[in-house]
Amino acid sequence: MHAAAEVGEKARAAGGDRENADGGRYLSEILIQQVGRGVFRDPDYPVFRPQFPESAHTGLVNPDNLYESTHIRPGADYVLRGTRGTTADVTFQVFAGTPGVNGKLRDVGTLSLDNLVTDADGNFEVFVGPTAHPQNWIETDDEAGLLLVRWTYSDWDREKAGRVGIHQVGKLGVPAPNPEVGEVAARIRDAGAAVPDSGEFWQDYIGKVRLFTSDNAVMKPRITGSEGLAGQVAAMGKFSLTDDQALIVSIPKADARYQGLQLGNYWFDALEWANRQTSLAAGQSRLGSDGRYHYVISATDPGVPNWLDTTGLPEGLFLIRFQGVRTPLADEEAPTAQLVSLKEVRSDLPADTPQVDAAARRAQLAARQSQLQRRYGR
């Protein structure tokens, strides 16, 4: 942790007390993740472990996802059994490497909702490993090590995640061996070394993002690539605001299973999303009469439906995601960003945009908090 703190103290993201408070959380999140993944993993007796809201922020994780992951062993076969649920999307993905560790993460294989076969009740059986199956199969290679399930919500209130269990073929009913002291010690050391390494990785990554993005602008949407969700289309932007300014981000209603927008800081850490409204999926957002979603990013609540709270940060990031895109966005439909005066926000939105008063906003946040507890309680 001392080594990790040195990474944080020397980072360009560090600034005032608020930024450094975010940095302290960021380093602690990485510690929790690396100890969980490194010390308690058992690829022979895998269990899906969810990332909980209070410690799932690094890597700008999507607040609309319920992430469940487990480690697997290269060369071994696994069977997943579960039920689909009603979320807007669900994906199963195998990676080589661990996010942020040694700068190495590679997509090995993905099973998307387009190819997931279920029975009439939504039950499924998914196969992961080198042994071929005619359907619901993710082929692994000799570096495969992390299996991730994403249950993606668009409407937090009505949608419910399914359930999934896993076992390694040949291990059911077989007792697990006792821990070996040398292996446990090695895992602890590796997990400790991974904390500053992961911190450096994300700081390097965000440095590149800051270099190639302009203040109060949004980049053209592009496919995420092999280090993220296969097939996802995303657009990154930056906000830089004074207390009397707002940024209006306008996004078309895409022909996609899911779309959403979230805010992050310069640690590439998602802003507090369980108890602040720093993200909105399409199912939580009001569609404007012009056919676009208009999100207002600001520190002060402007009293409009799709407000995103900067939590007082003067500068930060926003990320737009599209999943299950059926019709690619045309250039003229690309997301836009407009810097405006806070008091002039309403004049730059469709005329029929409703007013959201303090009581309605409090009720909106209360609903968000309750919905998240239900999501993680399943």
N, C-alpha and C positions, 0 to 999 in steps of 0.2 A: 504493500500500500504506500510506503514511503516513496518507492520508485515511481509508482503511478502518480503520486501527488506532484513529483517533479515534472512529469509530463504536463500536468494541468497548469502548474505555475508558470511554465515557460510557453504555454500555448498562446497563440494570437487571440484566441477566443476570450481569454481572461481579461477582465476589465474592472468594473465596479463590484460592490458587494453582491448585487443581484446576479451578475454573470458568474461570479465565483461560487455563489450558492448553487447555481445550476451545475457548475463544474464538480462540486463536491458530490452532488447526487449522481452525476454521470459516472464518476469513478466508482462510487459504491454500487451502482447498478451493474457495472462491468464485473466487479468482484463477485456479486451474487451469482451472476450468470456463469462465470468461469468456474467457481467452486461447484455449482450445481452440475455443470456439464462435465467438468474434469474429474471431480472426486467421487461423485455419486453415480456416474454413468455405469451401466452394465449392459453391453450390447447382446449378451446371451440371455438376459432376463429383462427385456426393455419394458418401459412404462412411459406412456405419454404424460408429460408434465406441462401444464399451461404456464404462459408468462402472464403474471398478474399486473394489474394497472399501476400499482405503486412502484414497480421495478421494471416495467417494460417500456422504455423510452429510447434507448440507444439505437443508433442506426436509423433514426426517424421511423420507427415501427408504425404501422398503420393502426390507429385507434379503432378502426372498424373491423379489425381482425381479432378473432380468438385464435391465438397461436398455440399449438401443441406440438412438442417435439420429443424425440428420443434418439439415442445413438444406436447404430446398427454395425454389424461386423461385415467387412468385405468378404464375399464368398459364401456367406450364410443366406438361407432363405427364410422369409418371414411371411406371416399371414395376418392381415388386418381384417377384422370383422366389425361392422357397425351399421348405423342407420344414417340416412342422408340429412334429415332435418329440413328446415325451411329457409336457411340463409340464402342471400342473393347469389353466393358463389361458394365453392369449396374446391380446394386443390390439394394434391398430395405431391410432395417434391423431395427428391433425394439430392444431397449435396456432398461434395468432397471438400473437406476442410471445415473450419468453424468461422462464423462471421467475425471479421476484424483481427483474427489471430494469424500472424505471419503473413498478412496480406493475401491470404489464400482462401478462396471460396469459389467453387465451380458447380454449376448445375449438371447433375448426372442424368436425371430423368424426371419427367413431370407427368402426372395423370390429372387432366383437367376435367371439369364437369361435362365438357362436350363428349368425353370418351368414357365417363364413369357409367358402368352398367349396374342397375339396381333391379330388385324385384318389384312387384306391384305395391309393396308396403314401404319401399324406400330402403330396404336392407341391401348391403353390399358385402363383397369379399374381395379384397385387394391383395395382390401378391407382389412382394418386393424381393429381388434377389436374382441370381444368375439363371435359375431354372425357368424356361419359357412357359407361358400360359396363354391361352387364346384370347383372353380379355382381362381388363383391370390389372395389367402387369407393368411394373416399373423395373426395367433391367438395370442391374448394378454392375459396377466395374471394381477393380482391385483397390480403388481409393474411396469408394463410397463409405460415408460414416455418419451422416446426419439425415434423419427423416423428419420432415416438417409437414404438418397439416394446418391449412389456413381455412377457418370458417369465416367468410366475409359477410358482414352485415351491411345492409343499406338502410333498413328500418329497425332500429334497436328495440322498439317497443313490440312489434308483432313477430319478427323473425326469431327462430330458435335454432341453435346449433344442434347437429346430430351428435352421436357418440361413436367412439371408435376404441377398440382394444387391439393388442398386438401380442404375438408370441413368435419366438424363433422355432422353426420346424425342428422337431426332435427334442425340444426342451420341456414340453408340457409334462408335468408330473415328476420331473427330475429335480432333486434338491439342488439349490445353489451351493457352491463351495464356500468355505470360510474365507474371509479376507486374508491376504498375505501382506505382511508388514512392509516389505520392500516395495511392493506395487502401490500400496496406499501412500507411502512416503513420496514415491515418484510422482504420483498423481497430484498430491498437494503442491509439490514444487512446481510442476508444470502449470497448475492453475494459477499459482502466484505469479509466475513469469508471464503468463498470458494477460494479466491485468494491464501493466504498462505497455505491452506490445499492442493490445487492442486499442488503448488510448491513443497511441501514436498513429495507428492505422486510420482511425476516424478523424483525427486532427489533420492528417495529410489529405484525406479525402475531402474534407470540408474546405481546405485551402484551395483545392482545385475548383470546387463548386463556386467559391467566392470569386475566383479569378475569371471564370467564364460566364458569370451572371451579372446583370446590371441592376442597380438599385431601382426598385419600384417598376420592375419589368418581369415578364415571364418568357421563358424559352419555348421554342416550338416543341410540341409533344413528340416523343420518340419511344421506341421499344426499349424496355429496361435493360435487357442483356442477360448474360449467363450468370451474373452474381445476384440477380433478384428473381422476381416471379416471372417465369417463362411466359411470353406473350403479353405481358402487361405493357401498357402505354402510359408514359408519365411525362409531366412537364414541371420543371423546377423554376422558382422565382425568388426574389429577395424583396423584403420591405425595409424601408428606412424612413421613419416617421417622427415628426414632432407631436407634442400632445394635442395640437389643434389640426392634425392632418389625418387622412384616412386613405386607404388604397382599395379601390373597387376592382375586384377580379371577376370578370364575366366569362362564363363557360357554357358552351352549348349543351343541350340535353343529348347525350350521345346514344347511339344504338349499341348499347353495351349492357351486360348484366349488372355492372357496378361502376359507379364513379364517386369520387369524394375528394375533399380538400382538407389539408391540415397545416398547422404552423409548427415551426421548429426553431431552435436556437443555433448559435455558431459552434456548439459542441456536436452538431448533427444529432441532437437529442430532441425528441418530441416534447412540446410544451405540455404542462400538466393537463391531461385530457379527461381525467375521471371527475374532477370537481371544478373545472373551468371549461367554457365552450371554445376550445381551440381547434376543433375539427367538426366537419359536417359531411355526412354522406348525402347522396341525392335523396334518399328516402326520408331524411330529416330536414331537407331544404325546401324553400318555396321557389317554384319555377315562375319566372317573370312572364308577363303577358306577351313579351317579345320572343319567347321560346328559349331564353337563356337563364341560367342561374347567376345571380349577382351577389357576390360575397363582399362584405365590407370588413376590412382588417383595420383595427384601430384599438387604442388603449382605452378610450371612453366609449361606452355603449351609445350608438347613434339612434337607437330605437327603431331599427329595421329588422326584418325576419332573419336574414342570413349573416348575422354579426359573428366575427371571429375575434376573440379576445387576445391581444398581444401579451397580456399579463404584465404590462408595463415595460416590456422590452422595446427600446427604440429601434433596434435592428434585428432582423432574423430572416428565416426562410419560410417559404410555403411550397407545398408539393401537391400536385394534382395527379390522381391516378384513375386509369380506366382499365377494367378487367372484362374479359369476355367480349371484346369489341367485334361486332358483326359487320359494321359498315365503317371503314376508316374515315376519320375527320378530314374534310376538305380544308384547304389552306384558309379560305375565307371564314371558316368556322372555328379557327384556332382560338384558344383562350387569350384574353387581353387584360391589361392592367392599366388603371388610370388613377393618378395621384390627384386628390381633391382636398379642399378645405372641409374639415369635419362638419361645419355648419351648413355646407352646401351639398352634403351627401344626397339628401332626398331629391334635390333638383336634377341629379345625374342618374337617377333610377327611374324605371317606368312609373308613370303618374299614379297607377293604381296600387303601388306598394303600400301595404298597411303599416300602421304604427304599432310598435311593441312597447308597452309601458313597463315600469319596473316590476309590477306584480306578475305580469305575463312572463317576463324574463326569469324571475325567480322560480316560477312554476316550471319553466322549460329546463332550468338547471336541475331542479329537484327530480324531474322525470328522468333526466340523463343519469343522475346518480343511482336512482332505483333500478333503471334498466341495466346498468353495468353490474350491479350486485346480482341481478337475476341471471345475467349472461355467465358470470363466473361461478354462480351457484348451480347453474344448469337446471 
